[in-house]
Amino acid sequence: MSKAHDTRHILQALGVNALIAVLKGVAAAFTGSGAMLAETLHSASDCANQGLLLFGVKRSQKPPDAQHPLGYGRALYFWSFMVALLLFTGGGVFSIYEGVHKFMHPEPLEGVGWAVLILVISLALEGASTWGNVKELNARRGPVPFFRFLRDTKDSDLIVVFGENAAATVGLVVALFALLMSVITGDTHWDGIGSAGVGVVLIGVAIFLAIEVKGLLVGEAADPAIEAAIRGVADGAPGVRSVLRVLTIQQGPGEVMVAMKVELSSNLDTDGVYDTINNFEKMVRARLPEVRWLFVEPDRQE
């Protein structure tokens, strides 16, 4: 069975977004602002998305069975992709629609002071949550550049939560700017522009997340460091001359399948081949506990 997956970052984001959704909803009701309504729907959508991620984590931890002999690890990637789709449609597309509607049919805003206060509070909460994601990413990436790690990491839930929080932070800035411009200029067309701006941010983030998760969902190779480590183990393994080919597949966060061909010493008898391969597999698993499935086939260099 898969090891327990840390869901603290998802639960933290869920709690923050639930509180922010209520605050934004109150502000939207008092002001009639399209930008605030877009932000309310955005936060409500984020809450639903984090619920899907928690469900995906739970599904991914199911043990292998006859129908799924390699386990359910990729279930998390599927639900992460669903989150990206919902962020695109439920958040981005509707916000743009609301923005166009408000721009074409502007309405006076009321209670703007309360709306600004709520936006500032929401921005502080969302910014703190996003900064927590950044610290978690920094702790995991080591020396790897930040944006390269975002593209290469196999923890899809971490990418999705960071993407949602970053989009929410930027969206709040856009909504606050639009609301203030509406007050300063007396032109409520800015409210519609703000709503559409929030939608553009959400769609951009959704497309990025969908592209990143798609590779994992289809079947992406594991981190190249895993193959390098396997070849390093082979260099010190008794009876193993060389590694001819290595194939890796990321089956889920912290779950890798490896299939490989190795050339063994020519003086080994049948029992020697069995013992050498078994010993080599033990050495690989000890070095790389994330390798849950390991298939080693003896061969020779042509």
Beta strands, then each sheet from edge to edge (+ up, - down):
strand 1: 240-252
strand 2: 255-264
strand 3: 291-299
sheet 1: 1+ 2- 3-
end
